[in-house]
Amino acid sequence: MSDYSLRQYQADVDVWIKGMGGYFSPLSQLAQLVEEVGELARYVNRTHGDQSFKKGEVANIPDEMADILFTLTCLANSLKVDLTEQLMKNIEKKTKRDTQRHAANTKLKSAAKP
């Protein structure tokens, strides 16, 4: 599983979704993505922020992250977006744009934890 690529994941999700009846509309998928991000935010806030857990509530942050990736992949598939290609373009854009900006950011240096 360590060599499982994003491109293969995207293809596997496509097969699975089509086997389950097909994709929801992009707007419904976006709403679902926002819901999943909200679940992650709730658990991060309860684990690392100021909120406390409700009785019986258990955080599973890695599972919430996987739910987000799955939902985002569904949206990308339905919109015919190759995530691998777009991520490569995105890191190139950020590298060109932000190399000096982040290196000179004193806030990042002071926030670094050992």
Jmol script that loads the backbone (N, CA, C; Angstrom):
load data "model"
ATOM      1  N   MET A   1       0.818  -1.197   0.000  1.00  0.00           N
ATOM      2  CA  MET A   1       0.000   0.000   0.000  1.00  0.00           C
ATOM      3  C   MET A   1       0.860   1.258   0.000  1.00  0.00           C
ATOM      4  N   SER A   2       2.122   1.165   0.386  1.00  0.00           N
ATOM      5  CA  SER A   2       2.964   2.359   0.476  1.00  0.00           C
ATOM      6  C   SER A   2       3.205   3.010  -0.882  1.00  0.00           C
ATOM      7  N   ASP A   3       3.066   2.271  -1.957  1.00  0.00           N
ATOM      8  CA  ASP A   3       3.276   2.852  -3.280  1.00  0.00           C
ATOM      9  C   ASP A   3       1.950   3.148  -3.987  1.00  0.00           C
ATOM     10  N   TYR A   4       0.892   3.236  -3.236  1.00  0.00           N
ATOM     11  CA  TYR A   4      -0.442   3.540  -3.762  1.00  0.00           C
ATOM     12  C   TYR A   4      -0.472   4.995  -4.187  1.00  0.00           C
ATOM     13  N   SER A   5      -0.699   5.245  -5.448  1.00  0.00           N
ATOM     14  CA  SER A   5      -0.640   6.607  -5.962  1.00  0.00           C
ATOM     15  C   SER A   5      -2.003   7.293  -5.890  1.00  0.00           C
ATOM     16  N   LEU A   6      -1.957   8.595  -5.916  1.00  0.00           N
ATOM     17  CA  LEU A   6      -3.182   9.375  -5.942  1.00  0.00           C
ATOM     18  C   LEU A   6      -3.964   9.079  -7.220  1.00  0.00           C
ATOM     19  N   ARG A   7      -3.269   8.913  -8.312  1.00  0.00           N
ATOM     20  CA  ARG A   7      -3.935   8.606  -9.589  1.00  0.00           C
ATOM     21  C   ARG A   7      -4.676   7.273  -9.492  1.00  0.00           C
ATOM     22  N   GLN A   8      -4.040   6.281  -8.859  1.00  0.00           N
ATOM     23  CA  GLN A   8      -4.705   4.983  -8.692  1.00  0.00           C
ATOM     24  C   GLN A   8      -5.889   5.109  -7.744  1.00  0.00           C
ATOM     25  N   TYR A   9      -5.726   5.880  -6.677  1.00  0.00           N
ATOM     26  CA  TYR A   9      -6.824   6.108  -5.741  1.00  0.00           C
ATOM     27  C   TYR A   9      -8.005   6.745  -6.463  1.00  0.00           C
ATOM     28  N   GLN A  10      -7.723   7.736  -7.291  1.00  0.00           N
ATOM     29  CA  GLN A  10      -8.783   8.400  -8.036  1.00  0.00           C
ATOM     30  C   GLN A  10      -9.512   7.401  -8.930  1.00  0.00           C
ATOM     31  N   ALA A  11      -8.776   6.508  -9.571  1.00  0.00           N
ATOM     32  CA  ALA A  11      -9.390   5.494 -10.430  1.00  0.00           C
ATOM     33  C   ALA A  11     -10.210   4.504  -9.599  1.00  0.00           C
ATOM     34  N   ASP A  12      -9.686   4.094  -8.458  1.00  0.00           N
ATOM     35  CA  ASP A  12     -10.411   3.148  -7.601  1.00  0.00           C
ATOM     36  C   ASP A  12     -11.703   3.753  -7.055  1.00  0.00           C
ATOM     37  N   VAL A  13     -11.652   5.015  -6.672  1.00  0.00           N
ATOM     38  CA  VAL A  13     -12.858   5.696  -6.187  1.00  0.00           C
ATOM     39  C   VAL A  13     -13.888   5.762  -7.314  1.00  0.00           C
ATOM     40  N   ASP A  14     -13.434   6.054  -8.524  1.00  0.00           N
ATOM     41  CA  ASP A  14     -14.343   6.132  -9.660  1.00  0.00           C
ATOM     42  C   ASP A  14     -15.070   4.807  -9.880  1.00  0.00           C
ATOM     43  N   VAL A  15     -14.330   3.717  -9.855  1.00  0.00           N
ATOM     44  CA  VAL A  15     -14.939   2.388 -10.024  1.00  0.00           C
ATOM     45  C   VAL A  15     -15.934   2.118  -8.898  1.00  0.00           C
ATOM     46  N   TRP A  16     -15.545   2.419  -7.679  1.00  0.00           N
ATOM     47  CA  TRP A  16     -16.406   2.152  -6.528  1.00  0.00           C
ATOM     48  C   TRP A  16     -17.698   2.971  -6.605  1.00  0.00           C
ATOM     49  N   ILE A  17     -17.572   4.269  -6.882  1.00  0.00           N
ATOM     50  CA  ILE A  17     -18.753   5.139  -6.954  1.00  0.00           C
ATOM     51  C   ILE A  17     -19.689   4.693  -8.071  1.00  0.00           C
ATOM     52  N   LYS A  18     -19.144   4.396  -9.222  1.00  0.00           N
ATOM     53  CA  LYS A  18     -19.987   3.946 -10.341  1.00  0.00           C
ATOM     54  C   LYS A  18     -20.679   2.634 -10.007  1.00  0.00           C
ATOM     55  N   GLY A  19     -20.011   1.786  -9.241  1.00  0.00           N
ATOM     56  CA  GLY A  19     -20.621   0.534  -8.798  1.00  0.00           C
ATOM     57  C   GLY A  19     -21.726   0.734  -7.776  1.00  0.00           C
ATOM     58  N   MET A  20     -21.719   1.869  -7.112  1.00  0.00           N
ATOM     59  CA  MET A  20     -22.736   2.187  -6.105  1.00  0.00           C
ATOM     60  C   MET A  20     -23.882   3.014  -6.682  1.00  0.00           C
ATOM     61  N   GLY A  21     -23.820   3.302  -7.963  1.00  0.00           N
ATOM     62  CA  GLY A  21     -24.926   4.027  -8.583  1.00  0.00           C
ATOM     63  C   GLY A  21     -24.559   5.350  -9.208  1.00  0.00           C
ATOM     64  N   GLY A  22     -23.335   5.812  -8.998  1.00  0.00           N
ATOM     65  CA  GLY A  22     -22.886   7.039  -9.649  1.00  0.00           C
ATOM     66  C   GLY A  22     -22.694   8.193  -8.690  1.00  0.00           C
ATOM     67  N   TYR A  23     -22.221   9.282  -9.246  1.00  0.00           N
ATOM     68  CA  TYR A  23     -21.875  10.466  -8.472  1.00  0.00           C
ATOM     69  C   TYR A  23     -23.109  11.319  -8.179  1.00  0.00           C
ATOM     70  N   PHE A  24     -23.099  11.953  -7.014  1.00  0.00           N
ATOM     71  CA  PHE A  24     -24.062  13.009  -6.732  1.00  0.00           C
ATOM     72  C   PHE A  24     -23.664  14.224  -7.558  1.00  0.00           C
ATOM     73  N   SER A  25     -24.518  15.217  -7.588  1.00  0.00           N
ATOM     74  CA  SER A  25     -24.201  16.452  -8.308  1.00  0.00           C
ATOM     75  C   SER A  25     -22.995  17.123  -7.653  1.00  0.00           C
ATOM     76  N   PRO A  26     -22.239  17.909  -8.418  1.00  0.00           N
ATOM     77  CA  PRO A  26     -21.101  18.613  -7.830  1.00  0.00           C
ATOM     78  C   PRO A  26     -21.491  19.486  -6.632  1.00  0.00           C
ATOM     79  N   LEU A  27     -22.639  20.125  -6.674  1.00  0.00           N
ATOM     80  CA  LEU A  27     -23.059  20.961  -5.557  1.00  0.00           C
ATOM     81  C   LEU A  27     -23.296  20.119  -4.299  1.00  0.00           C
ATOM     82  N   SER A  28     -23.923  18.956  -4.447  1.00  0.00           N
ATOM     83  CA  SER A  28     -24.122  18.063  -3.299  1.00  0.00           C
ATOM     84  C   SER A  28     -22.784  17.563  -2.766  1.00  0.00           C
ATOM     85  N   GLN A  29     -21.861  17.281  -3.672  1.00  0.00           N
ATOM     86  CA  GLN A  29     -20.533  16.825  -3.245  1.00  0.00           C
ATOM     87  C   GLN A  29     -19.795  17.924  -2.495  1.00  0.00           C
ATOM     88  N   LEU A  30     -19.923  19.148  -2.958  1.00  0.00           N
ATOM     89  CA  LEU A  30     -19.282  20.261  -2.269  1.00  0.00           C
ATOM     90  C   LEU A  30     -19.864  20.432  -0.869  1.00  0.00           C
ATOM     91  N   ALA A  31     -21.177  20.315  -0.747  1.00  0.00           N
ATOM     92  CA  ALA A  31     -21.811  20.406   0.570  1.00  0.00           C
ATOM     93  C   ALA A  31     -21.301  19.290   1.480  1.00  0.00           C
ATOM     94  N   GLN A  32     -21.155  18.087   0.931  1.00  0.00           N
ATOM     95  CA  GLN A  32     -20.635  16.967   1.713  1.00  0.00           C
ATOM     96  C   GLN A  32     -19.189  17.226   2.131  1.00  0.00           C
ATOM     97  N   LEU A  33     -18.395  17.804   1.244  1.00  0.00           N
ATOM     98  CA  LEU A  33     -17.012  18.131   1.572  1.00  0.00           C
ATOM     99  C   LEU A  33     -16.949  19.124   2.729  1.00  0.00           C
ATOM    100  N   VAL A  34     -17.802  20.125   2.702  1.00  0.00           N
ATOM    101  CA  VAL A  34     -17.840  21.106   3.785  1.00  0.00           C
ATOM    102  C   VAL A  34     -18.243  20.424   5.096  1.00  0.00           C
ATOM    103  N   GLU A  35     -19.205  19.503   5.039  1.00  0.00           N
ATOM    104  CA  GLU A  35     -19.599  18.756   6.237  1.00  0.00           C
ATOM    105  C   GLU A  35     -18.419  17.969   6.803  1.00  0.00           C
ATOM    106  N   GLU A  36     -17.675  17.301   5.925  1.00  0.00           N
ATOM    107  CA  GLU A  36     -16.533  16.502   6.376  1.00  0.00           C
ATOM    108  C   GLU A  36     -15.449  17.384   6.991  1.00  0.00           C
ATOM    109  N   VAL A  37     -15.192  18.534   6.382  1.00  0.00           N
ATOM    110  CA  VAL A  37     -14.206  19.466   6.940  1.00  0.00           C
ATOM    111  C   VAL A  37     -14.672  19.949   8.307  1.00  0.00           C
ATOM    112  N   GLY A  38     -15.959  20.172   8.457  1.00  0.00           N
ATOM    113  CA  GLY A  38     -16.512  20.575   9.749  1.00  0.00           C
ATOM    114  C   GLY A  38     -16.302  19.507  10.817  1.00  0.00           C
ATOM    115  N   GLU A  39     -16.466  18.239  10.444  1.00  0.00           N
ATOM    116  CA  GLU A  39     -16.225  17.155  11.397  1.00  0.00           C
ATOM    117  C   GLU A  39     -14.763  17.133  11.830  1.00  0.00           C
ATOM    118  N   LEU A  40     -13.851  17.313  10.875  1.00  0.00           N
ATOM    119  CA  LEU A  40     -12.434  17.374  11.220  1.00  0.00           C
ATOM    120  C   LEU A  40     -12.164  18.550  12.150  1.00  0.00           C
ATOM    121  N   ALA A  41     -12.741  19.698  11.823  1.00  0.00           N
ATOM    122  CA  ALA A  41     -12.539  20.891  12.654  1.00  0.00           C
ATOM    123  C   ALA A  41     -13.032  20.648  14.081  1.00  0.00           C
ATOM    124  N   ARG A  42     -14.170  19.997  14.216  1.00  0.00           N
ATOM    125  CA  ARG A  42     -14.711  19.726  15.548  1.00  0.00           C
ATOM    126  C   ARG A  42     -13.741  18.869  16.352  1.00  0.00           C
ATOM    127  N   TYR A  43     -13.212  17.822  15.741  1.00  0.00           N
ATOM    128  CA  TYR A  43     -12.319  16.923  16.474  1.00  0.00           C
ATOM    129  C   TYR A  43     -10.955  17.549  16.746  1.00  0.00           C
ATOM    130  N   VAL A  44     -10.444  18.341  15.823  1.00  0.00           N
ATOM    131  CA  VAL A  44      -9.179  19.036  16.079  1.00  0.00           C
ATOM    132  C   VAL A  44      -9.377  20.052  17.206  1.00  0.00           C
ATOM    133  N   ASN A  45     -10.504  20.732  17.208  1.00  0.00           N
ATOM    134  CA  ASN A  45     -10.788  21.700  18.265  1.00  0.00           C
ATOM    135  C   ASN A  45     -10.905  21.009  19.620  1.00  0.00           C
ATOM    136  N   ARG A  46     -11.520  19.848  19.653  1.00  0.00           N
ATOM    137  CA  ARG A  46     -11.674  19.133  20.913  1.00  0.00           C
ATOM    138  C   ARG A  46     -10.353  18.499  21.375  1.00  0.00           C
ATOM    139  N   THR A  47      -9.518  18.114  20.431  1.00  0.00           N
ATOM    140  CA  THR A  47      -8.253  17.472  20.768  1.00  0.00           C
ATOM    141  C   THR A  47      -7.139  18.481  21.030  1.00  0.00           C
ATOM    142  N   HIS A  48      -7.077  19.529  20.225  1.00  0.00           N
ATOM    143  CA  HIS A  48      -5.957  20.478  20.301  1.00  0.00           C
ATOM    144  C   HIS A  48      -6.391  21.895  20.648  1.00  0.00           C
ATOM    145  N   GLY A  49      -7.675  22.136  20.733  1.00  0.00           N
ATOM    146  CA  GLY A  49      -8.187  23.476  21.019  1.00  0.00           C
ATOM    147  C   GLY A  49      -8.817  23.550  22.397  1.00  0.00           C
ATOM    148  N   ASP A  50      -9.732  24.456  22.547  1.00  0.00           N
ATOM    149  CA  ASP A  50     -10.311  24.747  23.854  1.00  0.00           C
ATOM    150  C   ASP A  50     -11.609  23.998  24.149  1.00  0.00           C
ATOM    151  N   GLN A  51     -12.204  23.393  23.146  1.00  0.00           N
ATOM    152  CA  GLN A  51     -13.455  22.665  23.367  1.00  0.00           C
ATOM    153  C   GLN A  51     -13.198  21.323  24.042  1.00  0.00           C
ATOM    154  N   SER A  52     -14.197  20.857  24.777  1.00  0.00           N
ATOM    155  CA  SER A  52     -14.098  19.535  25.403  1.00  0.00           C
ATOM    156  C   SER A  52     -15.009  18.565  24.659  1.00  0.00           C
ATOM    157  N   PHE A  53     -14.732  17.284  24.830  1.00  0.00           N
ATOM    158  CA  PHE A  53     -15.540  16.254  24.193  1.00  0.00           C
ATOM    159  C   PHE A  53     -16.888  16.129  24.889  1.00  0.00           C
ATOM    160  N   LYS A  54     -17.909  15.801  24.113  1.00  0.00           N
ATOM    161  CA  LYS A  54     -19.204  15.446  24.674  1.00  0.00           C
ATOM    162  C   LYS A  54     -19.102  14.025  25.198  1.00  0.00           C
ATOM    163  N   LYS A  55     -19.965  13.681  26.115  1.00  0.00           N
ATOM    164  CA  LYS A  55     -19.958  12.335  26.678  1.00  0.00           C
ATOM    165  C   LYS A  55     -20.121  11.308  25.551  1.00  0.00           C
ATOM    166  N   GLY A  56     -19.198  10.354  25.498  1.00  0.00           N
ATOM    167  CA  GLY A  56     -19.240   9.294  24.496  1.00  0.00           C
ATOM    168  C   GLY A  56     -18.633   9.653  23.155  1.00  0.00           C
ATOM    169  N   GLU A  57     -18.266  10.902  22.974  1.00  0.00           N
ATOM    170  CA  GLU A  57     -17.689  11.348  21.701  1.00  0.00           C
ATOM    171  C   GLU A  57     -16.229  10.920  21.620  1.00  0.00           C
ATOM    172  N   VAL A  58     -15.853  10.378  20.492  1.00  0.00           N
ATOM    173  CA  VAL A  58     -14.483   9.924  20.278  1.00  0.00           C
ATOM    174  C   VAL A  58     -13.986  10.504  18.961  1.00  0.00           C
ATOM    175  N   ALA A  59     -12.807  11.083  19.004  1.00  0.00           N
ATOM    176  CA  ALA A  59     -12.218  11.672  17.800  1.00  0.00           C
ATOM    177  C   ALA A  59     -11.448  10.622  17.027  1.00  0.00           C
ATOM    178  N   ASN A  60     -11.586  10.681  15.723  1.00  0.00           N
ATOM    179  CA  ASN A  60     -10.768   9.852  14.841  1.00  0.00           C
ATOM    180  C   ASN A  60     -10.300  10.760  13.707  1.00  0.00           C
ATOM    181  N   ILE A  61      -9.315  11.573  14.018  1.00  0.00           N
ATOM    182  CA  ILE A  61      -8.827  12.582  13.081  1.00  0.00           C
ATOM    183  C   ILE A  61      -8.325  11.966  11.772  1.00  0.00           C
ATOM    184  N   PRO A  62      -7.551  10.876  11.808  1.00  0.00           N
ATOM    185  CA  PRO A  62      -7.124  10.291  10.531  1.00  0.00           C
ATOM    186  C   PRO A  62      -8.297   9.843   9.652  1.00  0.00           C
ATOM    187  N   ASP A  63      -9.337   9.288  10.264  1.00  0.00           N
ATOM    188  CA  ASP A  63     -10.505   8.864   9.497  1.00  0.00           C
ATOM    189  C   ASP A  63     -11.221  10.063   8.890  1.00  0.00           C
ATOM    190  N   GLU A  64     -11.306  11.156   9.629  1.00  0.00           N
ATOM    191  CA  GLU A  64     -11.941  12.363   9.096  1.00  0.00           C
ATOM    192  C   GLU A  64     -11.135  12.914   7.922  1.00  0.00           C
ATOM    193  N   MET A  65      -9.815  12.865   8.016  1.00  0.00           N
ATOM    194  CA  MET A  65      -8.981  13.316   6.903  1.00  0.00           C
ATOM    195  C   MET A  65      -9.203  12.434   5.674  1.00  0.00           C
ATOM    196  N   ALA A  66      -9.321  11.138   5.892  1.00  0.00           N
ATOM    197  CA  ALA A  66      -9.581  10.228   4.777  1.00  0.00           C
ATOM    198  C   ALA A  66     -10.954  10.494   4.164  1.00  0.00           C
ATOM    199  N   ASP A  67     -11.953  10.800   5.001  1.00  0.00           N
ATOM    200  CA  ASP A  67     -13.280  11.155   4.479  1.00  0.00           C
ATOM    201  C   ASP A  67     -13.201  12.388   3.588  1.00  0.00           C
ATOM    202  N   ILE A  68     -12.408  13.373   3.999  1.00  0.00           N
ATOM    203  CA  ILE A  68     -12.233  14.587   3.199  1.00  0.00           C
ATOM    204  C   ILE A  68     -11.579  14.254   1.865  1.00  0.00           C
ATOM    205  N   LEU A  69     -10.524  13.451   1.905  1.00  0.00           N
ATOM    206  CA  LEU A  69      -9.839  13.074   0.667  1.00  0.00           C
ATOM    207  C   LEU A  69     -10.773  12.306  -0.259  1.00  0.00           C
ATOM    208  N   PHE A  70     -11.558  11.387   0.304  1.00  0.00           N
ATOM    209  CA  PHE A  70     -12.509  10.615  -0.505  1.00  0.00           C
ATOM    210  C   PHE A  70     -13.525  11.547  -1.171  1.00  0.00           C
ATOM    211  N   THR A  71     -14.095  12.449  -0.393  1.00  0.00           N
ATOM    212  CA  THR A  71     -15.124  13.344  -0.921  1.00  0.00           C
ATOM    213  C   THR A  71     -14.537  14.301  -1.953  1.00  0.00           C
ATOM    214  N   LEU A  72     -13.345  14.824  -1.688  1.00  0.00           N
ATOM    215  CA  LEU A  72     -12.682  15.695  -2.653  1.00  0.00           C
ATOM    216  C   LEU A  72     -12.374  14.929  -3.940  1.00  0.00           C
ATOM    217  N   THR A  73     -11.973  13.676  -3.808  1.00  0.00           N
ATOM    218  CA  THR A  73     -11.684  12.841  -4.978  1.00  0.00           C
ATOM    219  C   THR A  73     -12.943  12.609  -5.797  1.00  0.00           C
ATOM    220  N   CYS A  74     -14.060  12.379  -5.122  1.00  0.00           N
ATOM    221  CA  CYS A  74     -15.329  12.227  -5.844  1.00  0.00           C
ATOM    222  C   CYS A  74     -15.650  13.489  -6.641  1.00  0.00           C
ATOM    223  N   LEU A  75     -15.486  14.633  -6.011  1.00  0.00           N
ATOM    224  CA  LEU A  75     -15.749  15.893  -6.691  1.00  0.00           C
ATOM    225  C   LEU A  75     -14.808  16.067  -7.878  1.00  0.00           C
ATOM    226  N   ALA A  76     -13.548  15.783  -7.678  1.00  0.00           N
ATOM    227  CA  ALA A  76     -12.569  15.893  -8.778  1.00  0.00           C
ATOM    228  C   ALA A  76     -12.933  14.952  -9.924  1.00  0.00           C
ATOM    229  N   ASN A  77     -13.290  13.726  -9.595  1.00  0.00           N
ATOM    230  CA  ASN A  77     -13.660  12.773 -10.645  1.00  0.00           C
ATOM    231  C   ASN A  77     -14.865  13.252 -11.440  1.00  0.00           C
ATOM    232  N   SER A  78     -15.877  13.735 -10.735  1.00  0.00           N
ATOM    233  CA  SER A  78     -17.085  14.148 -11.444  1.00  0.00           C
ATOM    234  C   SER A  78     -16.845  15.379 -12.303  1.00  0.00           C
ATOM    235  N   LEU A  79     -15.845  16.185 -11.936  1.00  0.00           N
ATOM    236  CA  LEU A  79     -15.492  17.368 -12.724  1.00  0.00           C
ATOM    237  C   LEU A  79     -14.329  17.111 -13.679  1.00  0.00           C
ATOM    238  N   LYS A  80     -13.897  15.850 -13.757  1.00  0.00           N
ATOM    239  CA  LYS A  80     -12.810  15.435 -14.668  1.00  0.00           C
ATOM    240  C   LYS A  80     -11.494  16.155 -14.375  1.00  0.00           C
ATOM    241  N   VAL A  81     -11.164  16.275 -13.096  1.00  0.00           N
ATOM    242  CA  VAL A  81      -9.910  16.908 -12.669  1.00  0.00           C
ATOM    243  C   VAL A  81      -8.925  15.806 -12.296  1.00  0.00           C
ATOM    244  N   ASP A  82      -7.756  15.818 -12.902  1.00  0.00           N
ATOM    245  CA  ASP A  82      -6.673  14.904 -12.556  1.00  0.00           C
ATOM    246  C   ASP A  82      -5.929  15.517 -11.377  1.00  0.00           C
ATOM    247  N   LEU A  83      -6.178  15.000 -10.181  1.00  0.00           N
ATOM    248  CA  LEU A  83      -5.581  15.578  -8.977  1.00  0.00           C
ATOM    249  C   LEU A  83      -4.060  15.493  -8.973  1.00  0.00           C
ATOM    250  N   THR A  84      -3.506  14.425  -9.495  1.00  0.00           N
ATOM    251  CA  THR A  84      -2.051  14.295  -9.543  1.00  0.00           C
ATOM    252  C   THR A  84      -1.445  15.433 -10.363  1.00  0.00           C
ATOM    253  N   GLU A  85      -1.986  15.650 -11.534  1.00  0.00           N
ATOM    254  CA  GLU A  85      -1.498  16.719 -12.406  1.00  0.00           C
ATOM    255  C   GLU A  85      -1.657  18.083 -11.731  1.00  0.00           C
ATOM    256  N   GLN A  86      -2.807  18.316 -11.135  1.00  0.00           N
ATOM    257  CA  GLN A  86      -3.063  19.613 -10.518  1.00  0.00           C
ATOM    258  C   GLN A  86      -2.195  19.840  -9.284  1.00  0.00           C
ATOM    259  N   LEU A  87      -1.942  18.795  -8.506  1.00  0.00           N
ATOM    260  CA  LEU A  87      -1.075  18.950  -7.337  1.00  0.00           C
ATOM    261  C   LEU A  87       0.359  19.249  -7.744  1.00  0.00           C
ATOM    262  N   MET A  88       0.816  18.622  -8.827  1.00  0.00           N
ATOM    263  CA  MET A  88       2.166  18.913  -9.311  1.00  0.00           C
ATOM    264  C   MET A  88       2.269  20.366  -9.765  1.00  0.00           C
ATOM    265  N   LYS A  89       1.262  20.851 -10.471  1.00  0.00           N
ATOM    266  CA  LYS A  89       1.245  22.253 -10.898  1.00  0.00           C
ATOM    267  C   LYS A  89       1.168  23.180  -9.684  1.00  0.00           C
ATOM    268  N   ASN A  90       0.408  22.779  -8.682  1.00  0.00           N
ATOM    269  CA  ASN A  90       0.220  23.614  -7.504  1.00  0.00           C
ATOM    270  C   ASN A  90       1.498  23.762  -6.696  1.00  0.00           C
ATOM    271  N   ILE A  91       2.237  22.668  -6.518  1.00  0.00           N
ATOM    272  CA  ILE A  91       3.487  22.755  -5.745  1.00  0.00           C
ATOM    273  C   ILE A  91       4.519  23.590  -6.510  1.00  0.00           C
ATOM    274  N   GLU A  92       4.508  23.476  -7.835  1.00  0.00           N
ATOM    275  CA  GLU A  92       5.411  24.296  -8.647  1.00  0.00           C
ATOM    276  C   GLU A  92       5.057  25.781  -8.486  1.00  0.00           C
ATOM    277  N   LYS A  93       3.772  26.100  -8.527  1.00  0.00           N
ATOM    278  CA  LYS A  93       3.315  27.484  -8.356  1.00  0.00           C
ATOM    279  C   LYS A  93       3.722  28.013  -6.985  1.00  0.00           C
ATOM    280  N   LYS A  94       3.493  27.228  -5.952  1.00  0.00           N
ATOM    281  CA  LYS A  94       3.816  27.670  -4.593  1.00  0.00           C
ATOM    282  C   LYS A  94       5.329  27.812  -4.400  1.00  0.00           C
ATOM    283  N   THR A  95       6.081  26.930  -5.012  1.00  0.00           N
ATOM    284  CA  THR A  95       7.538  27.000  -4.893  1.00  0.00           C
ATOM    285  C   THR A  95       8.062  28.292  -5.509  1.00  0.00           C
ATOM    286  N   LYS A  96       7.574  28.620  -6.688  1.00  0.00           N
ATOM    287  CA  LYS A  96       8.005  29.853  -7.348  1.00  0.00           C
ATOM    288  C   LYS A  96       7.546  31.085  -6.579  1.00  0.00           C
ATOM    289  N   ARG A  97       6.337  31.050  -6.066  1.00  0.00           N
ATOM    290  CA  ARG A  97       5.736  32.223  -5.444  1.00  0.00           C
ATOM    291  C   ARG A  97       6.188  32.449  -4.005  1.00  0.00           C
ATOM    292  N   ASP A  98       6.369  31.380  -3.253  1.00  0.00           N
ATOM    293  CA  ASP A  98       6.481  31.518  -1.800  1.00  0.00           C
ATOM    294  C   ASP A  98       7.832  31.169  -1.187  1.00  0.00           C
ATOM    295  N   THR A  99       8.817  30.804  -1.977  1.00  0.00           N
ATOM    296  CA  THR A  99      10.088  30.373  -1.408  1.00  0.00           C
ATOM    297  C   THR A  99      10.677  31.407  -0.470  1.00  0.00           C
ATOM    298  N   GLN A 100      10.830  32.625  -0.919  1.00  0.00           N
ATOM    299  CA  GLN A 100      11.429  33.671  -0.094  1.00  0.00           C
ATOM    300  C   GLN A 100      10.460  34.185   0.972  1.00  0.00           C
ATOM    301  N   ARG A 101       9.183  34.232   0.631  1.00  0.00           N
ATOM    302  CA  ARG A 101       8.187  34.752   1.568  1.00  0.00           C
ATOM    303  C   ARG A 101       8.173  33.945   2.866  1.00  0.00           C
ATOM    304  N   HIS A 102       8.136  32.643   2.777  1.00  0.00           N
ATOM    305  CA  HIS A 102       8.072  31.818   3.982  1.00  0.00           C
ATOM    306  C   HIS A 102       9.420  31.742   4.699  1.00  0.00           C
ATOM    307  N   ALA A 103      10.496  31.767   3.940  1.00  0.00           N
ATOM    308  CA  ALA A 103      11.825  31.726   4.554  1.00  0.00           C
ATOM    309  C   ALA A 103      12.071  32.965   5.411  1.00  0.00           C
ATOM    310  N   ALA A 104      11.476  34.082   5.037  1.00  0.00           N
ATOM    311  CA  ALA A 104      11.675  35.332   5.772  1.00  0.00           C
ATOM    312  C   ALA A 104      10.589  35.601   6.815  1.00  0.00           C
ATOM    313  N   ASN A 105       9.665  34.696   6.966  1.00  0.00           N
ATOM    314  CA  ASN A 105       8.538  34.912   7.878  1.00  0.00           C
ATOM    315  C   ASN A 105       8.956  34.636   9.324  1.00  0.00           C
ATOM    316  N   THR A 106       9.107  35.689  10.105  1.00  0.00           N
ATOM    317  CA  THR A 106       9.528  35.528  11.504  1.00  0.00           C
ATOM    318  C   THR A 106       8.459  34.855  12.341  1.00  0.00           C
ATOM    319  N   LYS A 107       7.201  34.961  11.929  1.00  0.00           N
ATOM    320  CA  LYS A 107       6.125  34.276  12.664  1.00  0.00           C
ATOM    321  C   LYS A 107       6.302  32.760  12.615  1.00  0.00           C
ATOM    322  N   LEU A 108       6.772  32.259  11.491  1.00  0.00           N
ATOM    323  CA  LEU A 108       6.982  30.819  11.389  1.00  0.00           C
ATOM    324  C   LEU A 108       8.135  30.367  12.273  1.00  0.00           C
ATOM    325  N   LYS A 109       9.175  31.167  12.346  1.00  0.00           N
ATOM    326  CA  LYS A 109      10.325  30.817  13.168  1.00  0.00           C
ATOM    327  C   LYS A 109       9.987  30.830  14.647  1.00  0.00           C
ATOM    328  N   SER A 110       9.167  31.799  15.061  1.00  0.00           N
ATOM    329  CA  SER A 110       8.812  31.882  16.476  1.00  0.00           C
ATOM    330  C   SER A 110       7.767  30.831  16.861  1.00  0.00           C
ATOM    331  N   ALA A 111       7.008  30.364  15.897  1.00  0.00           N
ATOM    332  CA  ALA A 111       5.969  29.368  16.178  1.00  0.00           C
ATOM    333  C   ALA A 111       6.506  27.943  16.104  1.00  0.00           C
ATOM    334  N   ALA A 112       7.721  27.779  15.588  1.00  0.00           N
ATOM    335  CA  ALA A 112       8.290  26.433  15.456  1.00  0.00           C
ATOM    336  C   ALA A 112       8.446  25.781  16.813  1.00  0.00           C
ATOM    337  N   LYS A 113       8.082  24.519  16.856  1.00  0.00           N
ATOM    338  CA  LYS A 113       8.180  23.783  18.115  1.00  0.00           C
ATOM    339  C   LYS A 113       9.270  22.709  17.991  1.00  0.00           C
ATOM    340  N   PRO A 114       9.965  22.450  19.070  1.00  0.00           N
ATOM    341  CA  PRO A 114      11.055  21.453  19.009  1.00  0.00           C
ATOM    342  C   PRO A 114      10.543  20.065  18.724  1.00  0.00           C
TER     343      PRO A 114
END
end "model"
wireframe off; spacefill off
backbone 0.3
color backbone group
